[in-house]
C-alpha cells in the first residue's frame, strides 16, 4: 500500500479515490499460514477456489492510515479462511515489521 501512495501522489490530488483489489486464486482447501508460527488448524481453510478483497480510499486517507488499512485488509483475507477473530495486536505487529523491512 505504501507503493500505491508513492505511485499516485504526483499524479492525482489527495482527494482522488484509489482502489486496491487483491485477488487470490487456488485457495480452495488451502490452510492459512502466516509468519514463523502460522495458523495450522483445519478450521482455517479456504472453501472457495478464489476470493478478493477491495479497499477504496482517497489518496490522503491511504497515506494517513496505511497501517490501519493493512490491518483491515488482513482481517478480510483471514475471513475467507474461516478465521473471524484474529489477534489484531499480532496482525499490527507483523504489518509494522513488514513496513520497517524486519522480516
C-alpha positions, 0 to 999 in steps of 0.5 A: 500500500505504501507503493500505491501512495508513492505511485499516485501522489504526483499524479492525482490530488489527495482527494482522488479515490484509489482502489486496491483489489487483491485477488487470490486464486487456488485457495480452495482447501488451502490452510492459512499460514502466516509468519514463523508460527502460522495458523495450522488448524483445519478450521482455517481453510479456504472453501472457495477456489478464489476470493478478493478483497477491495479497499477504496480510499482517497489518496490522503486517507491511504497515506494517513492510515496505511497501517490501519488499512493493512490491518483491515485488509488482513482481517478480510483475507483471514475471513475467507479462511474461516478465521473471524477473530484474529489477534489484531495486536499480532496482525499490527505487529507483523504489518509494522515489521513488514513496513520497517523491512524486519522480516 
